[in-house]
Amino acid sequence: MDSSADQAAADRHSPRAVVVTGLFGTGKTSAVEDLAERLDDKGLAYAAIDLDWLGWANPTSPTHQAHTLSEIREKNLASVLANYLDAGIQYFLIAYAVRNQEELDRLKAVLDMPVDVVELVASQEVIKSRLETHATTGRQDDLRMAAEWSKNGYGSGFQDLTIDSEPGLPHVVDTIMARLSW
């Protein structure tokens, strides 16, 4: 094989990730769940990770409060990633509302693999209709935060691809799968 064919073969077997980002209520976690089903149907070695869960903590002791939730999340991701890589996982599907380019750069440094960033967008009316139906206090907080982020321009402008999530999950997942060619 020539060097370009060797590189193409290596690329097919190298770990890679997609970060599905966007405001709260745009469908990130649902999209990652459906992407996981698609990769499962293809028999690919994948891991689906919701980064919010890796940083959901409240370090109350003064000794531990110096650690920011971002630091905790990044350390947890590094540990989880190492375990998955040891298990032969090649494709990483990550749901996370990335706030800004700096946060994305830190995330990419932890991942240390090719990363596609897909931003899901939806109108504030759609986001409100999706989040208002959830009874949890957390989802109501997400609704307020989505409005704040939208107002302040957070969570946008650093993606490789933007997808309107309003047409529905099949549209979102089909578009992401076409982009990734996995």
C-alpha positions in Angstrom: 0.0 0.0 0.0 1.1 3.5 -0.6 1.4 6.0 2.2 -2.0 7.7 1.5 -3.7 4.2 1.6 -1.8 3.4 4.8 -3.0 6.7 6.4 -6.6 6.0 5.3 -6.5 2.6 6.9 -4.9 4.0 10.1 -7.6 6.7 10.3 -10.4 4.1 10.0 -9.0 2.4 13.1 -8.0 5.5 15.2 -10.3 6.7 17.9 -12.5 9.6 17.1 -15.2 11.6 18.7 -18.2 13.8 18.1 -19.3 16.4 20.6 -23.0 17.2 20.2 -23.5 20.6 21.8 -26.1 23.4 21.9 -28.3 25.1 24.4 -30.2 23.1 27.0 -33.3 21.6 25.4 -32.0 21.3 21.9 -31.8 17.5 22.0 -28.1 16.7 22.6 -28.6 13.7 24.9 -31.4 12.3 22.7 -29.3 12.7 19.6 -26.4 10.9 21.3 -28.7 8.1 22.4 -29.9 7.6 18.8 -26.4 7.9 17.4 -25.4 5.1 19.8 -28.2 2.9 18.4 -27.0 3.5 14.9 -23.4 2.6 15.8 -24.7 -0.4 17.6 -26.7 -1.5 14.6 -23.4 -1.2 12.5 -21.5 -3.3 15.1 -19.1 -0.5 15.9 -17.2 -0.2 19.2 -18.6 3.0 20.7 -19.2 4.8 24.0 -21.9 7.3 24.7 -21.1 9.9 27.3 -23.2 12.7 28.8 -20.6 15.0 30.3 -23.1 16.7 32.6 -23.2 13.5 34.6 -19.4 13.4 34.9 -19.4 16.8 36.6 -22.5 16.6 38.7 -21.1 17.1 42.2 -21.1 19.5 45.1 -17.7 19.4 46.9 -18.6 21.0 50.1 -15.5 20.6 52.2 -13.1 23.6 52.1 -10.3 21.3 51.1 -12.1 20.1 48.0 -13.9 23.3 47.0 -10.8 24.5 45.2 -11.6 22.0 42.5 -13.9 23.5 39.9 -16.6 21.3 38.5 -14.9 21.7 35.1 -11.7 20.3 36.5 -13.6 17.4 38.1 -15.5 16.7 34.8 -12.2 16.8 32.8 -10.5 14.4 35.3 -13.5 12.1 35.2 -13.6 12.1 31.4 -9.9 11.3 31.3 -10.4 8.3 33.5 -13.5 7.1 31.7 -11.8 7.6 28.3 -8.8 5.5 29.4 -11.0 2.7 30.4 -13.0 2.8 27.2 -9.8 2.9 25.1 -8.4 -0.1 27.0 -11.6 -1.9 26.1 -11.2 -1.2 22.4 -13.7 1.6 22.0 -13.1 3.6 18.8 -16.1 5.9 18.5 -17.0 8.4 21.2 -20.4 10.1 21.2 -20.4 13.0 23.7 -23.4 15.2 24.7 -22.4 18.4 26.4 -23.4 22.1 26.4 -20.0 23.7 25.6 -20.0 27.3 26.8 -17.1 28.7 24.8 -14.0 28.0 22.8 -11.7 27.8 25.8 -13.9 25.0 27.3 -14.0 23.2 24.0 -10.2 23.5 23.7 -9.8 21.9 27.2 -12.3 19.1 26.2 -10.4 18.4 23.0 -7.1 18.3 24.9 -8.5 15.6 27.2 -9.9 13.6 24.3 -6.7 13.8 22.3 -8.3 12.5 19.1 -10.0 13.9 16.1 -13.2 15.6 17.2 -16.2 16.9 15.2 -18.3 19.4 17.0 -22.0 19.5 16.1 -24.2 22.3 17.4 -27.9 21.7 17.7 -30.1 24.8 17.5 -33.8 25.4 18.2 -35.9 28.5 18.8 -36.5 29.6 22.3 -40.2 28.6 21.9 -39.3 25.0 21.1 -36.7 24.9 23.9 -39.4 26.2 26.3 -41.9 23.6 25.1 -39.4 20.8 25.5 -38.2 21.8 29.0 -41.4 23.0 30.5 -42.9 19.5 30.4 -40.3 18.1 32.7 -41.2 18.3 36.4 -37.6 18.4 37.7 -36.2 21.6 39.2 -33.0 20.9 37.2 -34.9 21.1 33.9 -36.5 24.4 34.9 -33.0 25.7 35.7 -31.9 24.5 32.3 -34.7 26.6 30.7 -33.5 29.7 32.5 -29.9 28.9 31.6 -30.8 28.4 27.9 -32.4 31.8 27.8 -29.3 33.4 29.5 -26.8 31.6 27.2 -28.8 32.7 24.1 -29.0 36.3 25.3 -25.2 36.4 26.0 -24.1 34.4 22.9 -22.7 31.5 24.9 -22.4 28.0 23.4 -22.1 28.9 19.7 -19.6 29.9 17.1 -17.1 27.1 17.4 -18.9 24.2 15.8 -18.0 22.3 12.6 -21.7 21.8 11.7 -24.9 23.4 12.9 -28.2 21.4 12.7 -31.7 22.7 13.3 -33.2 20.2 15.8 -36.8 21.4 15.3 -37.5 19.0 12.4 -36.9 16.1 14.8 -34.4 13.5 15.9 -34.3 11.4 12.7 -33.2 14.6 10.8 -30.6 15.4 13.4 -29.1 11.9 13.5 -29.2 11.4 9.7 -27.3 14.7 9.2 -24.7 13.8 11.9 -24.2 10.3 10.5 -23.7 11.7 7.0 -21.2 14.2 8.2 -19.2 11.6 10.2 -19.1 8.8 7.6 -18.8 6.3 10.4 
